[in-house]
């Protein structure tokens, strides 16, 4: 039997996962993390979550990077910020985030503590998450994704202050959609430096302008009062909303068990617009996938991480670049296999530690009676270049 983890260590990993889960769903019970940080409402939705957490959840504070990437593929745009942020997190921590910051990982760990027969998945299923990442996040959304109607993208305005009381604004707009946009509408306002409240508002219509699909147009210039010394100029358009008609919804969000658990089910109980059996009939596939994974979580340690998680697949691909790693001193190994028995990912620790499927949880380190397993953080692979933690 593997050694039991010291209570302090067990509480540490549980505590960090719990704190991460709360932070990523901090809007629960009316609490607003944006208000606490003095940020505009829902501004944190533009930041990608480091753990697997659905941004469709009514309490979510951050965006799901996988959902952002899938949507970017569906609308044929590269979500540079989402990809760059996740690659940066992966390069710093690798799959350490899976063990210490993932809400769905925490759920799997808790359910696996329920007494029951325990099993291990075949090694070949580990490749499933890479196939799903490529197929459901990138390839299928790109091929069948969405039909887009026309919508406007606004470039940074060109402002001429002049010498009078007014400023002259020149604005360039682009229509990346598939339908023409007649009579573009622009809402121009000033937001106070101090509290971001609106102190001026005007609407500009251009009835003689039509923006064809893929076309970029420079709108006729217009004047506004010069309030730049006390406020920020803000330009937007009601026609900037991306209206999308899904073709088949063959992307990861359509079947993701995390979205079903944290978005679909809570929204149903908050609104209750239809009877529960009607809701179940409409979402039978999503609910079935969730139920299967919930049962597997009791029987198998982290089955979602093993087979399905596309975010874990991305972190796995960044493992060779990660500054955080687990290493083993094979000269100290006495072949007791306690590390294998303690590994939540079911790895052959002596050969797979620090690899793509290692979530760097440290369970093997605490199980090793010879203290031959170390957690390191630093550049390079040799221990002379790394700092032991």
ABEGO torsion letter per residue (X at the ends): XBBBBBAAAAAAAAAAAAAAAAAAAAABGGBBAAAAAGBBBGAAAABBBABBBBAABAABABBBAAAAAAAAAAAGBBBAAAAAAAAAAAAAAEAAAAAAABAAAAAAAAAAABBBBBBBBBAAAAAAAAAAAAAAAAAAAAAABBBBBBBBBBBBBBBBAEABABBBBBBBBBBABABBBBGBBBBBBBBBAAAGBBABBBBBBBAABBBBBGBBBBBBBBBBBBAAAABBBBBBBAAABBBBBBAAGBBAAAABAAAAAAAAAAAAAAAGABBAAAAAAAAAAAAAAAAAAAAAAAABBGAAAAAABAAAAAAAAAAAABABBBBBBAAABAGAGAAAAABAAGBBAAAABGBAABAGAGAAAAABAAGABBBBBEBEABAAABBBX
